[in-house]
Amino acid sequence: MISILVASSYFLRLDQKQWRRAKPYPPLATLQVAASLRQGGHAVAVFDAMLAEHADYEALLASFKPQLVLLYEDTFNFLSKMCLGKMRQAACNMIASASRAGARIIAAGPDASDAPEPYLTAGAEAVLIGEGLTTLETLLSRMDANPQIAIAALLEGLNGVAAPAVTQAAVAKGTGVMMSPQRPPLPAWDLIDVERYRSIWRQAHGFFSLNMAASRGCSFRCNWCAKPIWGNRYLQREATEIAAEMAYLKRSFDPDHIWFADDIFGLHVDWVREFATAAQATGGMVPFTIQTRADLVSTAMASALEGAGCREVWIGAESGSQRILDAMNKGTTVEQVCTARARLATQGIRVGFFIQLGYLDEQLEDIIATRDLIDRARPDDIGVSVSYPLPGTKFYEQVKAQLSAESRWQESNDLEMMFQGTYRTAFYRAVRDLLHNQVAIEQPVACEDRDAYLASRNLLQRRWSNLIADERWFRTDASSPGQATTAPADLAVHHGD
């Protein structure tokens, strides 16, 4: 059997916001694939790019001498789903290095599925479309039988794969997203340096967090949500299986916290209850954080999550404007967001809101509605971004005529408008800072000194008033020579997302 280097290409140090944030997680999907290949009898090594540099990859290529490099990006990492420009370049550099080392290369991941051409041009022989595990199994069986098999014979009759044509253009054979029904194996944790993650977490935050995934995919159909790997399908693992995996992590690595990377955790309350019962029985409960939707947080669900050990929930609130939520095809209401927050708070569970600015035809009154939602619901934390068009989404189709050749952010902190929204980028950055400040001054510590709290509230109100008074200069349709290209200094709060 051929030797395989399974690699991820998300280098944390290339994204300065995330590097400063210092909350790295190992590449879960990459480790699952590595475990599966090792179970199949292959000699396997893993290159974990998260905390590494390209030189570390070059060194591993030289020492392991793989016959195949499988660049399998972590599909559970939302930053990978953003397809950042720097990470694509890093992946292409890794492909070029593997080619120079004499290895064959197959690539897979959200960006590779959306745009296989750059990966093929860099030297990959094939790009898996979607999850690609079924196709990968066939490819490897052919390579095992003949490591020098020609590319035409390697790919003969296969669907869900892209390869370079004679004309150098990429040809996709059956681009439908495939989802393997097989349960993912326990990740190959032993093939990475877990202690390095622990050190960074403890030094920056005083605790250590690891990641898990209880499901794959999402069945909801928000207009802006890209789903190049699993489409609109949702596959949930057995609750007892997840409890056993959590117990394994607790015994093996003693994390203080677990981040569930699922798009939707615990779709049904009965599943959450079963998980809680199993986790208690194993003695493996670890406090955890999840993502879910407001309309899934019933009173029973909030209680079940608390019983299972959930300590924090992130909800895709997106906007305080029902008009914008409907335009997004979000399927939730502003009232449901407020109710979910209250139900979780009753159980002592922290709540974060994901907020999205700049969606199509969002106007000032919609932004004010988002500000008012945050003031009313008082989330414990927020994450703020602007609408980001990704291939394969209805939103992308609506704005693609406006996109330039560089229709992607280079780093996650760019917060750059990629299409012509109502306002320029500087306006949304100012709103982001104000929203963060709004949440910060409502935290218990900030409220202890009443006079200081009131002064902060008054200052925040003045900044909002200034921004609203000047908003016309930030509009993309402004024709006045005085139109702004950067936010006035007194509007920026610089709290940072």
C-alpha positions as CSV (number, residue, x, y, z in Angstrom):
1,M,0.0,0.0,0.0
2,I,1.2,3.5,-0.8
3,S,2.4,5.9,2.0
4,I,0.2,9.0,2.5
5,L,0.8,12.3,4.0
6,V,-2.5,13.8,5.0
7,A,-2.3,17.6,5.3
8,S,-4.3,20.6,6.1
9,S,-3.4,24.1,4.8
10,Y,-4.9,26.6,7.3
11,F,-1.8,28.3,8.8
12,L,-3.0,30.3,11.7
13,R,-0.1,32.7,11.6
14,L,-1.2,33.9,8.1
15,D,-4.4,35.3,9.6
16,Q,-3.3,37.9,12.1
17,K,-6.7,38.4,13.7
18,Q,-7.0,34.7,14.5
19,W,-3.3,34.5,15.5
20,R,-3.9,37.2,18.1
21,R,-7.2,35.6,19.2
22,A,-5.1,32.5,20.1
23,K,-8.0,30.0,20.0
24,P,-6.6,27.3,17.6
25,Y,-8.3,24.0,17.0
26,P,-6.8,20.9,15.4
27,P,-8.1,20.1,11.8
28,L,-10.8,17.6,12.8
29,A,-11.9,16.3,9.4
30,T,-8.2,16.0,8.3
31,L,-7.5,13.8,11.4
32,Q,-10.7,11.7,10.8
33,V,-9.5,10.9,7.2
34,A,-6.0,10.1,8.5
35,A,-7.5,7.7,11.0
36,S,-9.6,6.0,8.3
37,L,-6.6,5.6,6.0
38,R,-4.5,4.1,8.8
39,Q,-7.2,1.7,9.6
40,G,-7.1,0.6,6.0
41,G,-3.5,-0.4,6.3
42,H,-1.7,2.7,4.8
43,A,1.4,4.2,6.3
44,V,0.1,7.6,7.3
45,A,1.6,10.9,8.6
46,V,-0.3,14.1,9.3
47,F,0.9,17.7,8.6
48,D,-1.2,20.0,10.8
49,A,-0.7,23.5,9.4
50,M,-2.6,25.3,12.2
51,L,0.4,26.1,14.4
52,A,3.1,25.4,11.8
53,E,5.1,27.1,9.1
54,H,5.7,26.0,5.5
55,A,9.3,25.0,6.4
56,D,7.8,22.4,8.8
57,Y,5.9,20.9,5.9
58,E,9.0,20.8,3.8
59,A,10.8,19.0,6.6
60,L,8.1,16.4,6.9
61,L,8.0,15.8,3.2
62,A,11.8,15.1,3.3
63,S,11.6,12.8,6.3
64,F,8.4,10.8,5.6
65,K,8.8,10.7,1.8
66,P,5.1,10.0,1.0
67,Q,4.0,8.6,-2.3
68,L,0.8,10.6,-2.1
69,V,0.1,13.9,-0.4
70,L,-3.6,14.2,0.3
71,L,-4.4,17.9,1.0
72,Y,-7.7,17.4,2.9
73,E,-8.8,20.6,4.4
74,D,-10.7,20.7,7.7
75,T,-14.4,20.9,6.6
76,F,-15.5,21.7,10.2
77,N,-13.5,24.9,10.4
78,F,-15.7,27.9,9.4
79,L,-12.5,29.8,8.5
80,S,-11.8,27.1,5.9
81,K,-15.3,27.6,4.5
82,M,-14.5,31.3,4.0
83,C,-11.9,30.3,1.4
84,L,-9.4,33.1,2.4
85,G,-7.0,34.1,-0.3
86,K,-3.8,33.6,1.8
87,M,-4.9,30.0,2.6
88,R,-5.5,29.2,-1.0
89,Q,-2.0,30.5,-1.8
90,A,-0.6,28.4,1.1
91,A,-2.3,25.3,-0.2
92,C,-0.9,25.9,-3.7
93,N,2.6,26.3,-2.3
94,M,2.2,23.0,-0.5
95,I,1.1,21.3,-3.7
96,A,4.1,22.7,-5.5
97,S,6.5,21.5,-2.8
98,A,4.9,18.0,-2.8
99,S,5.4,17.9,-6.6
100,R,9.0,18.8,-6.3
101,A,9.4,16.1,-3.7
102,G,8.1,13.5,-6.2
103,A,4.8,12.8,-4.5
104,R,1.4,12.6,-6.3
105,I,-1.2,15.1,-5.0
106,I,-4.9,15.0,-4.4
107,A,-6.7,18.0,-3.0
108,A,-10.1,18.3,-1.2
109,G,-11.9,21.0,0.8
110,P,-14.4,23.8,0.5
111,D,-12.3,26.1,-1.7
112,A,-11.0,23.3,-3.9
113,S,-14.6,22.1,-4.5
114,D,-15.7,25.6,-5.4
115,A,-12.6,26.4,-7.5
116,P,-10.5,23.4,-8.5
117,E,-8.6,25.2,-11.2
118,P,-5.9,26.9,-9.0
119,Y,-5.2,23.6,-7.2
120,L,-4.9,21.7,-10.5
121,T,-2.7,24.5,-11.9
122,A,-0.4,24.2,-8.9
123,G,0.1,20.5,-9.6
124,A,-2.7,18.5,-8.0
125,E,-3.6,15.5,-10.2
126,A,-7.2,15.5,-9.0
127,V,-9.6,17.5,-6.8
128,L,-12.3,15.8,-4.9
129,I,-15.7,17.5,-5.1
130,G,-17.6,17.6,-1.8
131,E,-16.6,15.3,1.0
132,G,-15.2,12.9,-1.6
133,L,-14.5,9.9,0.7
134,T,-16.2,7.3,-1.6
135,T,-14.2,8.6,-4.6
136,L,-11.0,8.7,-2.5
137,E,-11.5,5.0,-1.6
138,T,-11.5,4.0,-5.3
139,L,-8.6,6.2,-6.1
140,L,-6.5,4.7,-3.4
141,S,-7.3,1.2,-4.3
142,R,-6.1,1.9,-7.8
143,M,-2.9,3.6,-6.6
144,D,-2.2,0.7,-4.2
145,A,-2.5,-1.7,-7.1
146,N,-0.2,0.5,-9.3
147,P,1.5,3.5,-7.7
148,Q,2.5,4.8,-11.1
149,I,-0.9,4.5,-12.7
150,A,-1.6,7.1,-15.4
151,I,-4.0,9.9,-14.5
152,A,-6.5,8.8,-17.1
153,A,-6.7,5.3,-15.8
154,L,-6.7,6.6,-12.2
155,L,-9.8,8.7,-12.8
156,E,-11.6,6.4,-15.3
157,G,-15.4,6.2,-14.7
158,L,-15.3,8.2,-11.5
159,N,-17.7,11.0,-10.5
160,G,-17.2,13.8,-8.1
161,V,-13.6,14.6,-9.2
162,A,-12.0,17.4,-11.2
163,A,-8.8,16.9,-13.2
164,P,-6.7,18.9,-15.7
165,A,-7.7,18.6,-19.3
166,V,-5.3,18.6,-22.2
167,T,-6.3,22.3,-22.7
168,Q,-5.2,23.0,-19.1
169,A,-8.8,23.8,-18.2
170,A,-10.4,22.0,-15.3
171,V,-12.9,19.4,-16.1
172,A,-15.3,18.2,-13.4
173,K,-16.7,14.8,-13.7
174,G,-20.0,14.8,-11.9
175,T,-19.9,17.8,-9.6
176,G,-22.7,16.7,-7.3
177,V,-21.8,16.9,-3.6
178,M,-21.5,13.4,-2.1
179,M,-21.9,12.5,1.6
180,S,-20.4,9.3,2.9
181,P,-22.9,7.3,5.1
182,Q,-20.0,5.9,7.0
183,R,-19.4,7.1,10.6
184,P,-16.2,9.0,10.9
185,P,-13.6,7.2,12.9
186,L,-12.0,8.6,16.1
187,P,-9.6,11.3,14.9
188,A,-5.9,10.4,14.8
189,W,-5.1,12.6,17.7
190,D,-1.8,10.8,18.3
191,L,-0.4,12.1,14.9
192,I,-0.4,15.8,16.1
193,D,1.1,17.8,18.9
194,V,-1.9,18.3,21.2
195,E,0.3,19.7,24.0
196,R,1.3,22.6,21.8
197,Y,-2.4,23.5,21.6
198,R,-2.8,23.2,25.3
199,S,0.1,25.5,25.9
200,I,-1.3,28.3,23.6
201,W,-4.8,28.1,25.1
202,R,-3.6,28.1,28.7
203,Q,-1.2,30.9,28.2
204,A,-3.7,33.1,26.4
205,H,-7.0,32.2,28.2
206,G,-6.2,30.1,31.3
207,F,-8.0,27.0,30.0
208,F,-7.7,24.3,27.3
209,S,-10.3,23.6,24.6
210,L,-10.5,20.8,22.1
211,N,-13.0,20.3,19.3
212,M,-15.5,17.6,18.4
213,A,-18.3,17.2,15.8
214,A,-21.6,15.4,16.5
215,S,-23.0,15.8,13.0
216,R,-22.2,16.8,9.4
217,G,-24.1,19.3,7.3
218,C,-27.1,21.5,7.7
219,S,-30.6,21.0,6.2
220,F,-31.6,24.7,6.4
221,R,-31.3,26.9,3.3
222,C,-30.1,30.4,4.1
223,N,-29.4,32.2,0.9
224,W,-25.8,33.1,1.8
225,C,-24.6,29.9,3.3
226,A,-22.1,28.0,1.2
227,K,-22.4,24.2,1.4
228,P,-19.7,22.8,-1.0
229,I,-19.0,19.7,1.1
230,W,-22.4,18.3,2.4
231,G,-25.0,20.3,0.4
232,N,-28.3,20.6,2.3
233,R,-28.0,17.2,4.0
234,Y,-27.6,16.6,7.7
235,L,-26.1,13.4,9.2
236,Q,-26.2,13.1,12.9
237,R,-24.1,10.6,14.9
238,E,-25.4,8.4,17.7
239,A,-25.6,10.3,21.0
240,T,-23.9,7.4,22.8
241,E,-21.1,7.5,20.3
242,I,-20.5,11.2,21.0
243,A,-20.6,10.7,24.7
244,A,-18.0,7.9,24.4
245,E,-15.7,10.2,22.3
246,M,-16.0,13.0,24.8
247,A,-15.0,10.6,27.6
248,Y,-12.0,9.5,25.5
249,L,-10.9,13.1,25.1
250,K,-11.3,13.7,28.8
251,R,-9.3,10.6,29.8
252,S,-6.6,11.2,27.1
253,F,-6.1,15.0,27.1
254,D,-8.1,16.4,30.0
255,P,-9.5,19.4,28.2
256,D,-11.4,22.1,30.3
257,H,-13.8,22.8,27.4
258,I,-15.1,21.3,24.2
259,W,-16.1,23.3,21.1
260,F,-18.7,21.4,19.0
261,A,-18.0,22.5,15.4
262,D,-21.4,21.3,14.1
263,D,-23.3,23.8,12.0
264,I,-26.3,22.7,14.1
265,F,-25.8,20.8,17.3
266,G,-28.5,18.5,18.7
267,L,-31.3,19.1,16.2
268,H,-33.8,17.3,18.4
269,V,-34.2,17.6,22.2
270,D,-34.5,13.8,22.6
271,W,-31.0,13.4,21.1
272,V,-29.6,16.0,23.5
273,R,-31.2,14.2,26.5
274,E,-29.8,10.9,25.4
275,F,-26.4,12.4,25.0
276,A,-26.6,13.9,28.5
277,T,-27.6,10.6,30.0
278,A,-24.8,8.8,28.2
279,A,-22.2,11.4,29.1
280,Q,-23.2,11.3,32.8
281,A,-23.0,7.5,32.8
282,T,-19.4,7.5,31.4
283,G,-18.2,10.2,33.8
284,G,-16.8,12.0,30.7
285,M,-18.8,15.2,30.8
286,V,-16.8,18.3,29.8
287,P,-18.3,21.8,29.6
288,F,-19.0,22.7,26.0
289,T,-20.0,25.4,23.4
290,I,-22.3,24.8,20.4
291,Q,-23.9,26.6,17.5
292,T,-27.7,26.3,16.9
293,R,-30.7,28.2,15.5
294,A,-33.0,30.4,17.5
295,D,-36.1,28.4,16.4
296,L,-34.6,25.2,17.8
297,V,-34.3,26.5,21.4
298,S,-37.5,25.5,23.1
299,T,-37.7,25.6,26.9
300,A,-37.1,21.8,26.9
301,M,-34.1,22.2,24.6
302,A,-32.5,24.9,26.8
303,S,-33.0,22.6,29.9
304,A,-31.6,19.6,28.1
305,L,-28.5,21.5,26.9
306,E,-27.8,22.7,30.5
307,G,-28.2,19.1,31.7
308,A,-25.7,17.9,29.1
309,G,-23.0,20.4,30.2
310,C,-23.5,23.1,27.6
311,R,-22.1,26.4,28.9
312,E,-22.3,28.6,25.8
313,V,-24.5,28.8,22.7
314,W,-23.9,30.8,19.5
315,I,-27.0,31.7,17.5
316,G,-27.1,33.0,14.0
317,A,-29.2,36.1,14.8
318,E,-27.8,37.8,11.7
319,S,-30.0,40.9,11.9
320,G,-32.6,42.7,14.0
321,S,-34.6,43.5,10.9
322,Q,-37.3,40.9,10.0
323,R,-37.2,42.2,6.5
324,I,-33.6,41.3,6.1
325,L,-34.0,37.9,7.8
326,D,-36.8,37.1,5.3
327,A,-34.6,38.3,2.4
328,M,-31.9,35.9,3.6
329,N,-34.4,33.0,3.7
330,K,-33.2,32.6,7.3
331,G,-36.5,31.0,8.5
332,T,-36.3,32.6,12.0
333,T,-37.9,35.7,13.5
334,V,-36.4,38.5,15.7
335,E,-38.8,37.4,18.4
336,Q,-37.4,33.9,18.3
337,V,-33.9,35.2,18.7
338,C,-34.9,37.2,21.8
339,T,-36.9,34.2,23.3
340,A,-34.0,31.8,22.7
341,R,-31.6,34.1,24.4
342,A,-34.0,34.4,27.4
343,R,-34.6,30.7,27.7
344,L,-30.8,29.9,27.6
345,A,-30.1,32.7,30.2
346,T,-32.7,31.1,32.5
347,Q,-30.5,27.9,32.4
348,G,-27.3,29.9,33.1
349,I,-26.0,29.4,29.6
350,R,-24.0,32.2,27.9
351,V,-25.3,33.3,24.5
352,G,-23.4,34.8,21.6
353,F,-25.0,36.2,18.4
354,F,-23.5,36.0,15.0
355,I,-24.4,39.3,13.3
356,Q,-24.2,39.9,9.5
357,L,-24.1,43.5,8.1
358,G,-24.5,44.7,4.6
359,Y,-26.9,42.1,3.1
360,L,-28.7,43.1,-0.1
361,D,-30.8,46.3,0.3
362,E,-30.0,46.6,4.0
363,Q,-30.8,50.2,4.9
364,L,-30.1,52.4,7.9
365,E,-33.3,51.4,9.6
366,D,-32.3,47.8,9.4
367,I,-29.0,48.5,11.0
368,I,-30.7,50.4,13.8
369,A,-33.0,47.5,14.3
370,T,-29.9,45.3,14.8
371,R,-28.6,47.7,17.3
372,D,-31.9,47.6,19.1
373,L,-32.0,43.8,19.1
374,I,-28.6,43.7,20.8
375,D,-29.8,46.3,23.3
376,R,-32.9,44.4,24.0
377,A,-31.6,40.8,24.1
378,R,-28.2,41.7,25.8
379,P,-26.1,38.8,24.4
380,D,-23.0,37.9,26.3
381,D,-20.9,38.2,23.1
382,I,-21.2,38.9,19.4
383,G,-19.3,38.1,16.2
384,V,-19.8,40.7,13.4
385,S,-19.1,40.3,9.7
386,V,-20.4,41.6,6.5
387,S,-22.2,39.6,3.9
388,Y,-19.6,37.5,2.0
389,P,-20.7,36.0,-1.3
390,L,-19.4,32.4,-1.8
391,P,-19.8,30.3,-4.9
392,G,-22.8,28.0,-4.9
393,T,-25.1,30.2,-3.0
394,K,-28.2,32.1,-4.2
395,F,-26.6,35.3,-2.7
396,Y,-23.5,34.8,-4.9
397,E,-25.6,34.5,-8.0
398,Q,-27.4,37.7,-7.1
399,V,-24.1,39.7,-6.8
400,K,-21.6,37.9,-9.0
401,A,-21.8,40.5,-11.8
402,Q,-20.4,43.0,-9.3
403,L,-17.5,40.9,-8.1
404,S,-13.9,41.6,-9.1
405,A,-11.3,39.0,-10.0
406,E,-10.2,39.1,-6.3
407,S,-13.6,38.2,-4.9
408,R,-12.3,36.9,-1.6
409,W,-10.8,38.2,1.6
410,Q,-7.2,37.6,2.3
411,E,-7.6,37.4,6.0
412,S,-10.7,37.0,8.2
413,N,-10.5,40.5,9.6
414,D,-10.7,42.2,6.2
415,L,-14.5,42.9,6.6
416,E,-14.3,44.2,3.1
417,M,-17.5,44.6,1.0
418,M,-17.0,42.5,-2.1
419,F,-20.1,43.8,-3.9
420,Q,-22.0,47.1,-4.0
421,G,-24.0,47.2,-0.8
422,T,-25.8,50.3,0.5
423,Y,-22.7,51.6,2.3
424,R,-18.9,51.4,1.9
425,T,-16.7,49.2,3.9
426,A,-15.7,51.9,6.3
427,F,-19.3,52.4,7.5
428,Y,-19.7,48.7,8.3
429,R,-16.4,48.7,10.2
430,A,-17.6,51.6,12.3
431,V,-20.9,49.8,13.0
432,R,-19.0,46.7,14.0
433,D,-17.0,48.6,16.5
434,L,-20.0,50.3,18.0
435,L,-21.9,47.0,18.3
436,H,-18.9,45.4,20.1
437,N,-18.7,48.4,22.4
438,Q,-22.4,48.2,23.1
439,V,-22.1,44.5,24.2
440,A,-18.9,45.2,26.2
441,I,-20.4,48.0,28.4
442,E,-23.3,45.8,29.4
443,Q,-21.1,43.1,30.9
444,P,-21.3,42.8,34.7
445,V,-17.8,44.1,35.4
446,A,-18.5,47.2,33.3
447,C,-21.7,47.8,35.2
448,E,-20.2,47.8,38.7
449,D,-19.3,51.5,38.7
450,R,-22.7,53.1,37.9
451,D,-21.3,56.5,37.0
452,A,-18.7,55.0,34.7
453,Y,-21.4,52.8,33.1
454,L,-23.7,55.8,32.4
455,A,-20.8,57.8,31.0
456,S,-20.0,54.9,28.6
457,R,-23.6,54.6,27.6
458,N,-23.8,58.3,26.8
459,L,-20.6,58.3,24.8
460,L,-21.8,55.3,22.8
461,Q,-25.1,57.1,22.1
462,R,-23.2,60.2,20.9
463,R,-21.1,58.0,18.6
464,W,-24.2,56.4,17.1
465,S,-25.7,59.8,16.6
466,N,-22.6,61.0,14.8
467,L,-22.6,58.0,12.6
468,I,-26.3,58.3,11.7
469,A,-25.9,62.0,11.0
470,D,-23.0,61.3,8.6
471,E,-24.3,58.1,7.0
472,R,-25.2,59.7,3.7
473,W,-21.5,60.3,3.0
474,F,-20.9,56.6,3.3
475,R,-23.5,55.5,0.8
476,T,-22.3,53.8,-2.4
477,D,-24.7,55.9,-4.4
478,A,-23.5,59.2,-3.0
479,S,-22.5,61.6,-5.7
480,S,-21.2,64.4,-3.5
481,P,-17.5,65.2,-3.8
482,G,-17.5,65.0,0.0
483,Q,-18.3,61.3,0.1
484,A,-16.3,59.5,2.7
485,T,-13.8,56.7,2.1
486,T,-12.8,56.2,5.7
487,A,-14.8,56.5,8.9
488,P,-14.3,59.8,10.8
489,A,-12.0,59.2,13.8
490,D,-14.6,59.9,16.4
491,L,-16.9,57.1,15.1
492,A,-14.4,54.3,15.4
493,V,-14.5,52.4,18.7
494,H,-11.8,49.8,17.8
495,H,-13.1,47.1,20.0
496,G,-12.4,44.5,17.4
497,D,-14.3,41.4,16.5
